[in-house]
Amino acid sequence: MKPPIPHWHFLVNPAAGRGRAARKWARLLPRLQAALPGMTWAESDAENSLTVLAEAAVRAGRLRLVGVGGDGTHHDILNGIVAAGNVERVLYAPFPLGSGNDWVRTLGTPRQLSAWLATLHAGHWIDHAIGNLVYYRTPSGPRMPAIRSFLNVAGMAYDAEVVRRAEKARFKHRLLYPLLTLAYLRDFTAPTVRIDYDGQAFQGPVHTVNFGIGRYNGGGMRLVPQADPERPDLALTFAPEFSIAKILLHAWRFYTASIGRVPGVVTAHASQVGVAPTQGTLELEADGEWLGYGPVTVRLDHRRLRVVVPAGRRG
Ligand SMILES: Nc1ncnc2c1ncn2[C@@H]1O[C@H](COP(=O)(O)OP(=O)(O)OP(=O)(O)O)[C@@H](O)[C@H]1O
């Protein structure tokens, strides 16, 4: 690796925010250049994914990175940083230009430019946990395990199937995920799984299984309200198969940090979790990106990513 370059390097997803990030970025750039002399940037495109750009940047000694976009942007950049190695030498600052921007809700990152710049200049960071997932790209047959890192929330079963449908939908809207969450309930068949976590086990059909480092996903849902990016373990929430009536009755709890009060829902912390389907197909998403299929195992990486946060961030 080259010696560190002291300036901030921005990695920009022009497609974030349902394509609006490109225009917003063009408006922001002159103000950023004035405030951060020497800053550099790169935009992703068909040939250069954010993962490729991030890996190349870290290998070239650019260790102060800003990700411009939403959760998928930070997810892709994280995987590039991890691929380059030396994760702990990177200082990462998210600039929220996505649709849901769920990850930065936990961090308290400001969205307004002057407040965001003040946070960057204050230089306060946390040692943020990184989750490592092992899963499969195909549902069955001879297959090799795939590995992916995530930094916010990973989900299986209903959660992952909704993400897959949202990615395919032609209609893109801020409310797409919550709307699909309701619309698809009748078509969903709960997979039966075995969940092993820190010496405990559950077996049965599940509606959703979530691993959390950050506390929000799906545009403000709180399926893992007990998560904390500075903890040494993951948040784990799983809900058994429910009737549609029960889901509708308790839907408000998905947004109010009280999901653990729904009878049958388990909220816990765990250092390692395995989820294996015993009947049906188990799908996986992480940070809002559809990834593949179970069996899935997850644990926290022994390394942490330094992430810039406002100094007064609570909890
Ligand atoms: N140049 C590009 N063109 C098209 N898609 C891109 C490009 N660069 C990255 N992407 C993809 O864009 C997708 C959306 O990015 P992102 O999740 O950051 O935005 P968002 O969906 O608006 O925000 P959020 O996830 O916070 O709701 C990701 O799957 C990412 O891999």
The ligand as a Tripos MOL2 file, in Angstrom:
@<TRIPOS>MOLECULE
LIG
   31    33     1     0     0
SMALL
NO_CHARGES

@<TRIPOS>ATOM
      1 N1        -23.1700    3.9870  -11.4980 N.pl3     1 LIG1
      2 C1        -24.1810    3.2300  -11.0960 C.ar      1 LIG1
      3 N2        -25.2500    2.9960  -11.9020 N.ar      1 LIG1
      4 C2        -26.3130    2.2410  -11.4980 C.ar      1 LIG1
      5 N3        -26.3870    1.6810  -10.2560 N.ar      1 LIG1
      6 C3        -25.3410    1.8860   -9.4090 C.ar      1 LIG1
      7 C4        -24.2030    2.6510   -9.7880 C.ar      1 LIG1
      8 N4        -23.3320    2.6600   -8.7250 N.ar      1 LIG1
      9 C5        -23.8990    1.9220   -7.7480 C.ar      1 LIG1
     10 N5        -25.1030    1.4700   -8.1390 N.ar      1 LIG1
     11 C6        -26.0990    0.6780   -7.3810 C.3       1 LIG1
     12 O1        -27.1340    1.5740   -6.9980 O.3       1 LIG1
     13 C7        -27.9430    0.9060   -6.0410 C.3       1 LIG1
     14 C8        -28.6480    1.8850   -5.1500 C.3       1 LIG1
     15 O2        -27.7190    2.5760   -4.3580 O.3       1 LIG1
     16 P1        -28.1010    3.0500   -2.8870 P.3       1 LIG1
     17 O3        -28.6500    1.9400   -2.0790 O.co2     1 LIG1
     18 O4        -26.9230    3.7770   -2.3340 O.co2     1 LIG1
     19 O5        -29.2610    4.1120   -3.1600 O.3       1 LIG1
     20 P2        -30.7600    4.0940   -2.6740 P.3       1 LIG1
     21 O6        -31.3680    2.7610   -2.9440 O.co2     1 LIG1
     22 O7        -31.4090    5.3040   -3.2430 O.co2     1 LIG1
     23 O8        -30.5850    4.3530   -1.1050 O.3       1 LIG1
     24 P3        -31.0640    3.4900    0.1800 P.3       1 LIG1
     25 O9        -30.4850    2.1020    0.0120 O.co2     1 LIG1
     26 O10       -30.4780    4.2200    1.3490 O.co2     1 LIG1
     27 O11       -32.5680    3.5010    0.1350 O.co2     1 LIG1
     28 C9        -27.0150   -0.0580   -5.3280 C.3       1 LIG1
     29 O12       -27.4890   -1.3730   -5.5770 O.3       1 LIG1
     30 C10       -25.6600    0.1430   -6.0220 C.3       1 LIG1
     31 O13       -24.9290   -1.0620   -6.1820 O.3       1 LIG1
@<TRIPOS>BOND
     1     1     2 1
     2     2     3 ar
     3     2     7 ar
     4     3     4 ar
     5     4     5 ar
     6     5     6 ar
     7     6     7 ar
     8     6    10 ar
     9     7     8 ar
    10     8     9 ar
    11     9    10 ar
    12    10    11 1
    13    11    12 1
    14    11    30 1
    15    12    13 1
    16    13    14 1
    17    13    28 1
    18    14    15 1
    19    15    16 1
    20    16    17 2
    21    16    18 1
    22    16    19 1
    23    19    20 1
    24    20    21 2
    25    20    22 1
    26    20    23 1
    27    23    24 1
    28    24    25 2
    29    24    26 1
    30    24    27 1
    31    28    29 1
    32    28    30 1
    33    30    31 1
@<TRIPOS>SUBSTRUCTURE
     1 LIG1         1 GROUP 0 **** ****
